[in-house]
Structure formats: structure tokens, C-alpha cells
Amino acid sequence: MRGSIRPANEHAEVLRSEGYYVVEAENGAAALTLLEAGGMHVHAILTDLRMPVMDGLTFAKMLKGRARFSTIPIILLTATPIVNSWRARENFTALLTKPCALGVLMSTIEAVL
């Protein structure tokens, strides 16, 4: 999902080409709605910090606060400087900085699965 559960389109296409099933959402609120609707088993989430409606940190905190989603690994992929990295580490399984090499992204996804 773009930003939130949704990586940018280029990331989504690469992940699909590697055999991953990718669900995309425009922002954290839309991603949360998709997750709560059910019907899919999510293995990992790739999100950004800066998104409209609901930012990535708020989204991650909301997921961590719901038992049903609290164990899903959340990978932060962002160009936004992380001022309070300790807070980010509490809410994200992995932190990556844009631009991110494809190999680093893929190995991070594989490591959290």
C-alpha cells in the first residue's frame, strides 16, 4: 500500500514480480479500513511517515494497539528524517531510508517474515 501498507508503485511492482501479493492504500486511514474489513492475511506492512489523512507513525501505533494486528511486522521506508528514532523503533520492525537499494528492501522484507 502506498505510503502506509502501500509502497510507492515502483516498489509494489517489484514486490509483485518477486511473487509477493501486494495490497495498496492511499494513506494510513485507508489501510486501516482495509485491514479491519478482514478477508486477507497480512504478513508485513511497508509504510512511509508522511502521508495525507493519517501519517505512518499514527498508523503504526494504531496497529500496535489492536491485538489482531499487533504482531504484523511494519517496515518504515521514508525520506523523512527520524528525529526520535527511539520512538520509531518502538513502532516499526525495521527502518529504511529513501532512496533504498532494492536488495536492501528485499532482504529486510525477507528478514521480518
C-alpha positions in Angstrom: 0.0 0.0 0.0 1.4 3.4 -0.9 3.0 5.1 2.0 1.2 3.1 4.5 0.6 -0.5 3.7 1.3 0.6 0.2 4.8 1.2 -1.1 5.2 3.6 -4.0 4.0 2.0 -7.2 7.5 1.0 -8.3 8.0 -0.9 -5.0 4.7 -2.6 -5.4 5.6 -3.7 -8.9 8.9 -5.1 -7.9 7.4 -6.9 -4.9 4.8 -8.4 -7.3 7.5 -9.5 -9.7 9.2 -11.3 -6.8 6.0 -13.2 -6.1 4.5 -11.2 -3.2 0.8 -10.4 -3.1 0.6 -6.6 -2.6 -2.4 -4.6 -1.4 -2.2 -0.8 -1.8 -3.9 2.0 0.1 -3.6 5.8 -0.3 -2.9 6.5 3.4 -2.9 5.0 6.9 -6.6 5.5 7.4 -7.4 3.7 4.2 -5.0 0.9 5.0 -6.6 0.5 8.5 -10.0 0.3 6.9 -8.8 -2.4 4.5 -7.2 -4.4 7.4 -10.3 -4.1 9.6 -12.6 -5.2 6.8 -10.8 -8.6 7.0 -10.5 -11.2 4.3 -6.8 -11.0 3.9 -3.9 -12.3 5.9 -1.2 -9.7 6.0 2.4 -10.9 6.6 4.1 -7.5 6.6 3.4 -3.8 6.1 5.6 -1.3 4.2 4.8 2.3 5.1 6.0 5.9 4.9 5.9 8.5 7.7 4.5 11.3 5.5 1.0 10.6 4.2 -2.2 12.5 3.9 -5.1 11.8 6.4 -3.1 9.5 8.7 0.7 9.5 8.9 2.7 6.4 9.2 3.6 6.7 12.9 -0.1 7.2 13.9 -1.0 4.2 11.7 1.7 2.0 13.3 0.6 3.0 16.8 -3.0 2.2 16.0 -2.0 -1.3 14.6 0.2 -2.0 17.7 -2.8 -1.1 19.9 -5.0 -3.7 18.3 -4.3 -7.3 19.4 -5.4 -8.6 16.0 -2.7 -6.6 14.2 -0.1 -6.1 16.8 2.3 -8.8 15.6 2.4 -7.8 12.0 5.9 -6.5 11.1 5.8 -2.9 10.0 8.7 -1.6 7.8 9.2 2.1 7.6 10.6 3.3 4.3 10.9 7.1 4.4 12.9 10.1 3.2 11.7 12.0 6.3 14.5 12.5 8.9 13.6 10.5 12.0 14.2 12.9 14.9 13.1 10.5 17.7 14.5 7.2 16.4 13.7 5.5 19.8 10.0 6.2 19.2 10.2 4.9 15.7 12.0 1.7 16.9 9.1 1.1 19.3 6.6 1.1 16.5 8.4 -0.2 13.5 10.1 -3.6 13.0 12.6 -2.1 10.5 13.7 1.4 9.5 14.8 2.2 5.9 15.8 5.5 4.3 14.7 6.5 0.8 16.2 6.1 -1.6 16.6 2.5 -0.7 18.5 -0.1 -2.8 16.2 -2.9 -4.0 18.4 -5.5 -2.4 18.2 -3.9 1.0 14.4 -3.6 0.7 14.1 -7.3 -0.3 16.4 -8.6 2.4 14.6 -6.5 5.0 11.2 -7.9 3.9 12.6 -11.5 4.0 14.2 -10.9 7.4 10.9 -9.8 9.0 8.8 -12.6 7.5 
